[in-house]
Amino acid sequence: MTNTELPLPDYDAMSIGDLRSRIRSLDADQLLTVLTYEAGHAARVPVLEILEARQRELEGGAEPSPGNPMNAPSGQSSSGGSPVQESTAAEPNTPLRHGVAQQTPNRGLP
């Protein structure tokens, strides 16, 4: 089984927080598919614990949450990089050491 066959898109790139909320919409069969994939691939203990806990909830009568996990937004930003630009940067200066400007000789001078 490949990552693209899972009921959660971009499963391998999900954070634990994303995973915790997104598995709530899976039914028992879908959850078992994800659990089997995780156990056979990365076998991350915290992820397995979350998946197994949700499996116990479903076995105990919990219902999947409404919504389609395929439509959930990805947590990754496509823009990349920092939003800071030279035009928005602070003006270069030398910060005061102690006291006020008149007490700091040659402030800002080489």
N, CA, C and O atoms as a GROMACS GRO file, in nm:
protein
  440
    1MET      N    1   0.084  -0.117   0.000
    1MET     CA    2   0.000   0.000   0.000
    1MET      C    3   0.089   0.124   0.000
    1MET      O    4   0.192   0.129   0.067
    2THR      N    5   0.048   0.223  -0.076
    2THR     CA    6   0.123   0.347  -0.083
    2THR      C    7   0.049   0.458  -0.009
    2THR      O    8  -0.069   0.444   0.024
    3ASN      N    9   0.119   0.566   0.016
    3ASN     CA   10   0.064   0.680   0.086
    3ASN      C   11  -0.056   0.738   0.010
    3ASN      O   12  -0.149   0.791   0.072
    4THR      N   13  -0.056   0.730  -0.123
    4THR     CA   14  -0.166   0.785  -0.203
    4THR      C   15  -0.294   0.703  -0.192
    4THR      O   16  -0.400   0.753  -0.228
    5GLU      N   17  -0.287   0.580  -0.145
    5GLU     CA   18  -0.405   0.496  -0.130
    5GLU      C   19  -0.473   0.513   0.005
    5GLU      O   20  -0.578   0.454   0.030
    6LEU      N   21  -0.415   0.593   0.092
    6LEU     CA   22  -0.471   0.614   0.225
    6LEU      C   23  -0.590   0.710   0.220
    6LEU      O   24  -0.598   0.793   0.130
    7PRO      N   25  -0.682   0.698   0.316
    7PRO     CA   26  -0.798   0.788   0.319
    7PRO      C   27  -0.764   0.931   0.363
    7PRO      O   28  -0.851   1.018   0.360
    8LEU      N   29  -0.640   0.956   0.403
    8LEU     CA   30  -0.596   1.089   0.443
    8LEU      C   31  -0.488   1.137   0.346
    8LEU      O   32  -0.380   1.077   0.341
    9PRO      N   33  -0.515   1.243   0.270
    9PRO     CA   34  -0.411   1.290   0.178
    9PRO      C   35  -0.290   1.344   0.255
    9PRO      O   36  -0.306   1.402   0.363
   10ASP      N   37  -0.174   1.325   0.201
   10ASP     CA   38  -0.048   1.373   0.262
   10ASP      C   39  -0.030   1.321   0.404
   10ASP      O   40   0.020   1.394   0.491
   11TYR      N   41  -0.068   1.199   0.428
   11TYR     CA   42  -0.061   1.140   0.563
   11TYR      C   43   0.080   1.149   0.622
   11TYR      O   44   0.096   1.186   0.738
   12ASP      N   45   0.180   1.114   0.543
   12ASP     CA   46   0.316   1.111   0.595
   12ASP      C   47   0.369   1.247   0.637
   12ASP      O   48   0.463   1.255   0.716
   13ALA      N   49   0.312   1.355   0.585
   13ALA     CA   50   0.357   1.490   0.617
   13ALA      C   51   0.276   1.555   0.729
   13ALA      O   52   0.305   1.668   0.768
   14MET      N   53   0.176   1.486   0.780
   14MET     CA   54   0.088   1.544   0.883
   14MET      C   55   0.156   1.552   1.019
   14MET      O   56   0.233   1.464   1.057
   15SER      N   57   0.125   1.659   1.091
   15SER     CA   58   0.170   1.669   1.229
   15SER      C   59   0.076   1.585   1.315
   15SER      O   60  -0.031   1.545   1.270
   16ILE      N   61   0.117   1.558   1.436
   16ILE     CA   62   0.033   1.479   1.527
   16ILE      C   63  -0.098   1.551   1.555
   16ILE      O   64  -0.204   1.488   1.564
   17GLY      N   65  -0.093   1.684   1.568
   17GLY     CA   66  -0.215   1.761   1.592
   17GLY      C   67  -0.312   1.750   1.476
   17GLY      O   68  -0.432   1.733   1.498
   18ASP      N   69  -0.262   1.759   1.352
   18ASP     CA   70  -0.347   1.744   1.234
   18ASP      C   71  -0.406   1.603   1.230
   18ASP      O   72  -0.525   1.585   1.204
   19LEU      N   73  -0.323   1.506   1.256
   19LEU     CA   74  -0.368   1.367   1.253
   19LEU      C   75  -0.479   1.344   1.354
   19LEU      O   76  -0.580   1.280   1.324
   20ARG      N   77  -0.459   1.395   1.475
   20ARG     CA   78  -0.557   1.374   1.582
   20ARG      C   79  -0.695   1.426   1.541
   20ARG      O   80  -0.795   1.360   1.568
   21SER      N   81  -0.701   1.541   1.476
   21SER     CA   82  -0.830   1.596   1.438
   21SER      C   83  -0.885   1.532   1.311
   21SER      O   84  -1.006   1.515   1.298
   22ARG      N   85  -0.798   1.495   1.219
   22ARG     CA   86  -0.846   1.443   1.090
   22ARG      C   87  -0.894   1.299   1.098
   22ARG      O   88  -0.980   1.259   1.019
   23ILE      N   89  -0.841   1.219   1.192
   23ILE     CA   90  -0.887   1.079   1.199
   23ILE      C   91  -1.028   1.069   1.256
   23ILE      O   92  -1.091   0.964   1.246
   24ARG      N   93  -1.078   1.175   1.315
   24ARG     CA   94  -1.212   1.171   1.375
   24ARG      C   95  -1.321   1.151   1.270
   24ARG      O   96  -1.431   1.107   1.304
   25SER      N   97  -1.292   1.183   1.143
   25SER     CA   98  -1.393   1.166   1.038
   25SER      C   99  -1.383   1.030   0.969
   25SER      O  100  -1.464   0.999   0.882
   26LEU      N  101  -1.286   0.948   1.008
   26LEU     CA  102  -1.270   0.816   0.946
   26LEU      C  103  -1.360   0.714   1.011
   26LEU      O  104  -1.383   0.717   1.132
   27ASP      N  105  -1.412   0.622   0.928
   27ASP     CA  106  -1.488   0.511   0.985
   27ASP      C  107  -1.388   0.402   1.028
   27ASP      O  108  -1.268   0.418   1.009
   28ALA      N  109  -1.438   0.294   1.084
   28ALA     CA  110  -1.351   0.190   1.140
   28ALA      C  111  -1.260   0.127   1.034
   28ALA      O  112  -1.143   0.101   1.061
   29ASP      N  113  -1.314   0.103   0.914
   29ASP     CA  114  -1.233   0.042   0.808
   29ASP      C  115  -1.122   0.136   0.760
   29ASP      O  116  -1.008   0.093   0.739
   30GLN      N  117  -1.155   0.263   0.743
   30GLN     CA  118  -1.054   0.360   0.701
   30GLN      C  119  -0.945   0.375   0.807
   30GLN      O  120  -0.827   0.383   0.775
   31LEU      N  121  -0.987   0.379   0.933
   31LEU     CA  122  -0.891   0.392   1.041
   31LEU      C  123  -0.798   0.270   1.047
   31LEU      O  124  -0.678   0.283   1.070
   32LEU      N  125  -0.855   0.153   1.024
   32LEU     CA  126  -0.773   0.031   1.023
   32LEU      C  127  -0.671   0.035   0.909
   32LEU      O  128  -0.558  -0.011   0.926
   33THR      N  129  -0.710   0.091   0.796
   33THR     CA  130  -0.617   0.106   0.684
   33THR      C  131  -0.498   0.194   0.723
   33THR      O  132  -0.383   0.161   0.696
   34VAL      N  133  -0.528   0.307   0.788
   34VAL     CA  134  -0.422   0.400   0.831
   34VAL      C  135  -0.336   0.334   0.939
   34VAL      O  136  -0.213   0.346   0.937
   35LEU      N  137  -0.399   0.266   1.033
   35LEU     CA  138  -0.326   0.199   1.142
   35LEU      C  139  -0.233   0.092   1.087
   35LEU      O  140  -0.118   0.082   1.130
   36THR      N  141  -0.279   0.014   0.993
   36THR     CA  142  -0.197  -0.091   0.931
   36THR      C  143  -0.079  -0.030   0.856
   36THR      O  144   0.033  -0.080   0.863
   37TYR      N  145  -0.106   0.079   0.783
   37TYR     CA  146   0.001   0.147   0.710
   37TYR      C  147   0.107   0.199   0.806
   37TYR      O  148   0.226   0.179   0.785
   38GLU      N  149   0.063   0.267   0.913
   38GLU     CA  150   0.158   0.323   1.009
   38GLU      C  151   0.241   0.213   1.075
   38GLU      O  152   0.363   0.227   1.089
   39ALA      N  153   0.176   0.105   1.116
   39ALA     CA  154   0.248  -0.004   1.182
   39ALA      C  155   0.351  -0.068   1.089
   39ALA      O  156   0.455  -0.114   1.135
   40GLY      N  157   0.322  -0.072   0.961
   40GLY     CA  158   0.412  -0.135   0.865
   40GLY      C  159   0.519  -0.043   0.809
   40GLY      O  160   0.611  -0.090   0.742
   41HIS      N  161   0.508   0.086   0.834
   41HIS     CA  162   0.604   0.180   0.777
   41HIS      C  163   0.683   0.251   0.886
   41HIS      O  164   0.786   0.200   0.930
   42ALA      N  165   0.637   0.366   0.930
   42ALA     CA  166   0.714   0.444   1.027
   42ALA      C  167   0.704   0.388   1.168
   42ALA      O  168   0.800   0.396   1.245
   43ALA      N  169   0.590   0.331   1.203
   43ALA     CA  170   0.566   0.274   1.337
   43ALA      C  171   0.600   0.373   1.448
   43ALA      O  172   0.666   0.337   1.546
   44ARG      N  173   0.555   0.498   1.432
   44ARG     CA  174   0.578   0.600   1.533
   44ARG      C  175   0.487   0.574   1.652
   44ARG      O  176   0.364   0.572   1.636
   45VAL      N  177   0.544   0.556   1.768
   45VAL     CA  178   0.468   0.519   1.888
   45VAL      C  179   0.358   0.619   1.920
   45VAL      O  180   0.245   0.577   1.944
   46PRO      N  181   0.384   0.752   1.923
   46PRO     CA  182   0.275   0.844   1.955
   46PRO      C  183   0.160   0.837   1.854
   46PRO      O  184   0.044   0.850   1.891
   47VAL      N  185   0.193   0.817   1.727
   47VAL     CA  186   0.090   0.807   1.624
   47VAL      C  187   0.009   0.679   1.642
   47VAL      O  188  -0.113   0.681   1.633
   48LEU      N  189   0.077   0.569   1.667
   48LEU     CA  190   0.007   0.442   1.690
   48LEU      C  191  -0.085   0.453   1.811
   48LEU      O  192  -0.196   0.400   1.809
   49GLU      N  193  -0.041   0.522   1.916
   49GLU     CA  194  -0.125   0.538   2.035
   49GLU      C  195  -0.251   0.617   2.003
   49GLU      O  196  -0.359   0.583   2.051
   50ILE      N  197  -0.238   0.722   1.923
   50ILE     CA  198  -0.355   0.803   1.885
   50ILE      C  199  -0.451   0.720   1.800
   50ILE      O  200  -0.572   0.723   1.823
   51LEU      N  201  -0.398   0.648   1.703
   51LEU     CA  202  -0.482   0.567   1.616
   51LEU      C  203  -0.553   0.455   1.694
   51LEU      O  204  -0.672   0.429   1.672
   52GLU      N  205  -0.479   0.390   1.784
   52GLU     CA  206  -0.540   0.283   1.862
   52GLU      C  207  -0.645   0.336   1.959
   52GLU      O  208  -0.746   0.270   1.982
   53ALA      N  209  -0.622   0.454   2.015
   53ALA     CA  210  -0.722   0.514   2.104
   53ALA      C  211  -0.850   0.546   2.027
   53ALA      O  212  -0.960   0.522   2.077
   54ARG      N  213  -0.836   0.598   1.906
   54ARG     CA  214  -0.954   0.628   1.824
   54ARG      C  215  -1.024   0.499   1.784
   54ARG      O  216  -1.147   0.495   1.776
   55GLN      N  217  -0.948   0.394   1.758
   55GLN     CA  218  -1.009   0.265   1.725
   55GLN      C  219  -1.093   0.214   1.841
   55GLN      O  220  -1.202   0.162   1.820
   56ARG      N  221  -1.042   0.228   1.964
   56ARG     CA  222  -1.119   0.186   2.082
   56ARG      C  223  -1.247   0.270   2.097
   56ARG      O  224  -1.352   0.218   2.136
   57GLU      N  225  -1.238   0.400   2.066
   57GLU     CA  226  -1.356   0.485   2.073
   57GLU      C  227  -1.462   0.438   1.974
   57GLU      O  228  -1.581   0.432   2.008
   58LEU      N  229  -1.420   0.406   1.852
   58LEU     CA  230  -1.515   0.359   1.751
   58LEU      C  231  -1.575   0.224   1.791
   58LEU      O  232  -1.694   0.201   1.770
   59GLU      N  233  -1.494   0.136   1.848
   59GLU     CA  234  -1.545   0.006   1.894
   59GLU      C  235  -1.642   0.024   2.010
   59GLU      O  236  -1.731  -0.059   2.029
   60GLY      N  237  -1.624   0.131   2.087
   60GLY     CA  238  -1.712   0.160   2.200
   60GLY      C  239  -1.840   0.230   2.160
   60GLY      O  240  -1.922   0.262   2.246
   61GLY      N  241  -1.859   0.255   2.030
   61GLY     CA  242  -1.984   0.315   1.985
   61GLY      C  243  -1.973   0.458   1.934
   61GLY      O  244  -2.074   0.516   1.895
   62ALA      N  245  -1.856   0.515   1.934
   62ALA     CA  246  -1.840   0.651   1.882
   62ALA      C  247  -1.866   0.651   1.732
   62ALA      O  248  -1.839   0.553   1.663
   63GLU      N  249  -1.918   0.762   1.684
   63GLU     CA  250  -1.946   0.777   1.542
   63GLU      C  251  -1.841   0.869   1.480
   63GLU      O  252  -1.792   0.960   1.546
   64PRO      N  253  -1.807   0.845   1.353
   64PRO     CA  254  -1.715   0.938   1.286
   64PRO      C  255  -1.777   1.077   1.278
   64PRO      O  256  -1.899   1.091   1.263
   65SER      N  257  -1.695   1.177   1.287
   65SER     CA  258  -1.741   1.315   1.274
   65SER      C  259  -1.780   1.342   1.130
   65SER      O  260  -1.726   1.279   1.039
   66PRO      N  261  -1.874   1.434   1.108
   66PRO     CA  262  -1.909   1.466   0.969
   66PRO      C  263  -1.793   1.537   0.901
   66PRO      O  264  -1.709   1.599   0.966
   67GLY      N  265  -1.789   1.526   0.772
   67GLY     CA  266  -1.683   1.590   0.695
   67GLY      C  267  -1.604   1.487   0.618
   67GLY      O  268  -1.606   1.368   0.650
   68ASN      N  269  -1.536   1.535   0.519
   68ASN     CA  270  -1.457   1.448   0.433
   68ASN      C  271  -1.310   1.479   0.457
   68ASN      O  272  -1.266   1.591   0.431
   69PRO      N  273  -1.230   1.382   0.506
   69PRO     CA  274  -1.088   1.409   0.533
   69PRO      C  275  -1.010   1.443   0.406
   69PRO      O  276  -0.902   1.500   0.415
   70MET      N  277  -1.062   1.408   0.289
   70MET     CA  278  -0.994   1.440   0.164
   70MET      C  279  -1.000   1.590   0.135
   70MET      O  280  -0.916   1.642   0.061
   71ASN      N  281  -1.098   1.660   0.192
   71ASN     CA  282  -1.115   1.803   0.166
   71ASN      C  283  -1.042   1.890   0.267
   71ASN      O  284  -1.039   2.013   0.252
   72ALA      N  285  -0.983   1.831   0.368
   72ALA     CA  286  -0.917   1.909   0.472
   72ALA      C  287  -0.795   1.980   0.415
   72ALA      O  288  -0.722   1.923   0.334
   73PRO      N  289  -0.772   2.105   0.458
   73PRO     CA  290  -0.656   2.177   0.407
   73PRO      C  291  -0.527   2.120   0.462
   73PRO      O  292  -0.522   2.067   0.573
   74SER      N  293  -0.424   2.131   0.385
   74SER     CA  294  -0.292   2.087   0.428
   74SER      C  295  -0.234   2.190   0.522
   74SER      O  296  -0.261   2.309   0.506
   75GLY      N  297  -0.154   2.148   0.618
   75GLY     CA  298  -0.092   2.239   0.711
   75GLY      C  299   0.031   2.307   0.654
   75GLY      O  300   0.094   2.388   0.722
   76GLN      N  301   0.066   2.275   0.531
   76GLN     CA  302   0.187   2.330   0.473
   76GLN      C  303   0.153   2.456   0.392
   76GLN      O  304   0.050   2.462   0.325
   77SER      N  305   0.238   2.552   0.400
   77SER     CA  306   0.223   2.676   0.325
   77SER      C  307   0.297   2.664   0.193
   77SER      O  308   0.410   2.615   0.190
   78SER      N  309   0.236   2.707   0.086
   78SER     CA  310   0.299   2.695  -0.044
   78SER      C  311   0.386   2.816  -0.078
   78SER      O  312   0.468   2.808  -0.170
   79SER      N  313   0.369   2.927  -0.005
   79SER     CA  314   0.445   3.046  -0.039
   79SER      C  315   0.593   3.032  -0.003
   79SER      O  316   0.680   3.078  -0.078
   80GLY      N  317   0.623   2.969   0.109
   80GLY     CA  318   0.760   2.947   0.151
   80GLY      C  319   0.832   3.077   0.184
   80GLY      O  320   0.790   3.184   0.141
   81GLY      N  321   0.937   3.067   0.257
   81GLY     CA  322   1.017   3.183   0.291
   81GLY      C  323   0.954   3.270   0.397
   81GLY      O  324   0.844   3.243   0.445
   82SER      N  325   1.024   3.374   0.433
   82SER     CA  326   0.979   3.465   0.536
   82SER      C  327   0.900   3.580   0.476
   82SER      O  328   0.934   3.626   0.367
   83PRO      N  329   0.794   3.627   0.545
   83PRO     CA  330   0.720   3.742   0.493
   83PRO      C  331   0.795   3.874   0.515
   83PRO      O  332   0.749   3.978   0.468
   84VAL      N  333   0.907   3.871   0.584
   84VAL     CA  334   0.984   3.992   0.611
   84VAL      C  335   1.053   4.036   0.482
   84VAL      O  336   1.111   3.956   0.410
   85GLN      N  337   1.044   4.164   0.455
   85GLN     CA  338   1.108   4.222   0.338
   85GLN      C  339   1.196   4.337   0.381
   85GLN      O  340   1.182   4.389   0.492
   86GLU      N  341   1.285   4.377   0.295
   86GLU     CA  342   1.374   4.488   0.328
   86GLU      C  343   1.293   4.615   0.353
   86GLU      O  344   1.329   4.697   0.437
   87SER      N  345   1.183   4.631   0.280
   87SER     CA  346   1.102   4.751   0.295
   87SER      C  347   1.028   4.756   0.430
   87SER      O  348   0.989   4.863   0.475
   88THR      N  349   1.009   4.641   0.492
   88THR     CA  350   0.938   4.638   0.621
   88THR      C  351   1.031   4.621   0.740
   88THR      O  352   0.986   4.618   0.854
   89ALA      N  353   1.160   4.610   0.714
   89ALA     CA  354   1.256   4.590   0.822
   89ALA      C  355   1.276   4.719   0.902
   89ALA      O  356   1.256   4.829   0.850
   90ALA      N  357   1.315   4.704   1.026
   90ALA     CA  358   1.343   4.820   1.111
   90ALA      C  359   1.468   4.890   1.062
   90ALA      O  360   1.556   4.829   1.000
   91GLU      N  361   1.475   5.019   1.092
   91GLU     CA  362   1.593   5.094   1.053
   91GLU      C  363   1.712   5.049   1.137
   91GLU      O  364   1.697   5.024   1.256
   92PRO      N  365   1.829   5.037   1.075
   92PRO     CA  366   1.947   4.994   1.152
   92PRO      C  367   1.988   5.104   1.250
   92PRO      O  368   1.994   5.221   1.215
   93ASN      N  369   2.016   5.064   1.370
   93ASN     CA  370   2.066   5.157   1.471
   93ASN      C  371   2.136   5.078   1.580
   93ASN      O  372   2.126   4.956   1.588
   94THR      N  373   2.205   5.149   1.662
   94THR     CA  374   2.272   5.087   1.774
   94THR      C  375   2.185   5.109   1.898
   94THR      O  376   2.157   5.224   1.932
   95PRO      N  377   2.142   5.004   1.966
   95PRO     CA  378   2.057   5.023   2.082
   95PRO      C  379   2.132   5.091   2.197
   95PRO      O  380   2.255   5.082   2.205
   96LEU      N  381   2.060   5.157   2.282
   96LEU     CA  382   2.120   5.220   2.399
   96LEU      C  383   2.176   5.114   2.490
   96LEU      O  384   2.117   5.007   2.507
   97ARG      N  385   2.290   5.142   2.550
   97ARG     CA  386   2.348   5.046   2.642
   97ARG      C  387   2.282   5.059   2.778
   97ARG      O  388   2.224   4.962   2.826
   98HIS      N  389   2.287   5.173   2.840
   98HIS     CA  390   2.225   5.198   2.969
   98HIS      C  391   2.188   5.345   2.974
   98HIS      O  392   2.262   5.429   2.921
   99GLY      N  393   2.080   5.377   3.033
   99GLY     CA  394   2.043   5.517   3.049
   99GLY      C  395   1.979   5.575   2.925
   99GLY      O  396   1.910   5.503   2.851
  100VAL      N  397   2.000   5.703   2.901
  100VAL     CA  398   1.940   5.772   2.788
  100VAL      C  399   2.048   5.814   2.689
  100VAL      O  400   2.167   5.799   2.716
  101ALA      N  401   2.005   5.867   2.575
  101ALA     CA  402   2.097   5.897   2.466
  101ALA      C  403   2.209   5.991   2.506
  101ALA      O  404   2.323   5.970   2.464
  102GLN      N  405   2.181   6.094   2.585
  102GLN     CA  406   2.284   6.187   2.620
  102GLN      C  407   2.392   6.124   2.710
  102GLN      O  408   2.502   6.178   2.720
  103GLN      N  409   2.362   6.016   2.772
  103GLN     CA  410   2.459   5.949   2.861
  103GLN      C  411   2.541   5.844   2.786
  103GLN      O  412   2.634   5.786   2.842
  104THR      N  413   2.509   5.820   2.662
  104THR     CA  414   2.580   5.718   2.585
  104THR      C  415   2.660   5.790   2.477
  104THR      O  416   2.605   5.823   2.372
  105PRO      N  417   2.790   5.815   2.499
  105PRO     CA  418   2.870   5.888   2.402
  105PRO      C  419   2.888   5.809   2.272
  105PRO      O  420   2.894   5.687   2.272
  106ASN      N  421   2.895   5.884   2.164
  106ASN     CA  422   2.922   5.829   2.031
  106ASN      C  423   2.821   5.722   1.987
  106ASN      O  424   2.857   5.629   1.915
  107ARG      N  425   2.698   5.735   2.030
  107ARG     CA  426   2.595   5.637   1.993
  107ARG      C  427   2.575   5.638   1.842
  107ARG      O  428   2.550   5.743   1.784
  108GLY      N  429   2.586   5.524   1.781
  108GLY     CA  430   2.563   5.510   1.639
  108GLY      C  431   2.681   5.549   1.552
  108GLY      O  432   2.673   5.540   1.430
  109LEU      N  433   2.789   5.591   1.613
  109LEU     CA  434   2.907   5.630   1.535
  109LEU      C  435   3.010   5.518   1.541
  109LEU      O  436   3.020   5.448   1.641
  110PRO      N  437   3.086   5.501   1.434
  110PRO     CA  438   3.188   5.394   1.433
  110PRO      C  439   3.301   5.419   1.529
  110PRO      O  440   3.393   5.337   1.539
   0.00000   0.00000   0.00000
